[in-house]
Amino acid sequence: MAKKANDTKSDTYAIIEESGGQRKVTEGESIYIDLYNSGESKVGDKIEIDKVLVLGTAGGDAKLGAPYIKGATVTLEITEPMRKGDKLFIHKFRTKSTYQRKTGHRQRFTIATVAGIKG
């Protein structure tokens, strides 16, 4: 799952479905999403996400979708096309035998800023 890069506060939020999971986003926030367009997109490209589950304001009313809100979109602007995450090590070991395997994995992300929430 992707993680947040920077937090900036806004009173409008949306819960979107992205990469098989749900995440809460606010306008102006930078987020890590799974690699988009094989990392070949350009800085400033826009991504429209129409799978909006909830729209609301902090401390106010929220509009719920069933499962998505019709006509609601979240616009993301790419700020960094490809960035590598932390290295994860996988170590397999069996006792009383000479079996040991060590492999690693480094997830690739795209950093995007939430440009607009419309709905």
C-alpha positions in Angstrom: 0.0 0.0 0.0 1.2 3.5 -0.7 2.0 6.0 2.0 1.6 9.8 2.4 4.5 12.1 1.4 3.5 15.5 2.8 0.5 16.7 4.8 -1.2 20.1 4.2 -4.6 20.8 5.7 -7.8 21.5 3.8 -11.3 21.2 5.0 -12.6 19.1 2.1 -11.7 15.5 1.9 -12.5 12.5 -0.2 -12.0 8.8 0.3 -10.9 7.2 -3.0 -10.3 3.7 -4.2 -6.7 3.4 -5.6 -4.6 0.3 -6.2 -7.1 -2.1 -4.6 -7.3 -0.1 -1.3 -9.0 3.0 0.1 -7.3 6.2 1.1 -8.4 9.5 2.5 -7.1 12.6 0.6 -7.4 16.3 0.9 -6.6 19.0 -1.6 -3.0 20.1 -1.8 -1.7 16.9 -0.2 1.2 14.9 -1.8 0.7 11.1 -1.8 2.5 8.0 -3.0 0.5 5.9 -5.4 1.5 2.7 -7.1 3.7 3.2 -10.2 1.6 4.9 -12.9 2.2 4.4 -16.6 5.4 2.3 -16.0 7.1 5.4 -14.7 7.1 7.1 -18.1 4.6 9.9 -17.4 5.8 13.5 -17.3 5.8 15.9 -14.4 2.6 17.9 -14.5 0.5 15.2 -16.1 -3.0 14.9 -14.6 -4.8 11.7 -13.4 -8.6 11.7 -13.0 -9.9 9.3 -10.4 -13.6 8.7 -10.6 -13.8 6.0 -7.9 -14.8 8.3 -5.1 -16.5 6.5 -2.1 -17.0 9.5 0.3 -16.9 13.3 -0.1 -17.1 15.5 3.0 -15.9 18.4 5.0 -14.0 18.3 8.3 -16.6 18.3 11.1 -19.5 18.6 8.6 -21.7 16.5 6.3 -20.4 13.7 4.2 -21.8 12.3 1.0 -21.7 8.5 0.7 -21.6 6.6 -2.5 -23.2 3.2 -3.3 -20.4 2.1 -4.0 -19.2 5.3 -5.8 -20.5 8.9 -6.0 -21.8 9.7 -9.5 -20.0 12.7 -11.1 -17.4 13.0 -8.3 -13.7 13.1 -9.3 -10.4 13.7 -7.7 -7.6 15.1 -9.9 -4.0 14.2 -9.2 -1.0 16.0 -10.7 2.2 14.1 -11.0 5.1 15.7 -9.2 7.6 12.8 -9.5 7.0 10.0 -12.1 9.1 7.3 -10.4 10.5 6.9 -6.9 11.8 3.8 -5.2 10.6 2.8 -1.8 12.6 1.2 1.0 14.3 -2.1 0.5 12.6 -5.1 2.0 14.5 -8.2 2.7 13.0 -11.7 2.6 15.0 -14.3 4.5 14.0 -18.0 4.3 15.7 -20.4 6.7 15.3 -24.1 7.7 16.8 -25.4 10.8 19.1 -28.5 10.8 19.7 -28.2 7.1 21.9 -25.9 5.0 18.9 -24.1 3.4 19.1 -20.3 3.5 17.7 -17.9 0.9 17.9 -14.1 1.1 16.1 -12.0 -1.5 15.0 -8.3 -1.6 12.3 -6.2 -3.1 12.1 -2.4 -3.7 8.6 -1.1 -4.6 8.4 1.7 -7.2 6.0 4.6 -6.6 4.7 7.7 -8.3 4.4 10.9 -6.2 1.3 12.9 -7.0 -0.4 16.0 -5.5 -4.1 16.3 -5.1 -5.0 19.2 -7.5 -8.7 19.2 -7.0 -11.7 17.5 -5.5 -15.0 17.9 -7.5 -18.3 16.5 -6.6 
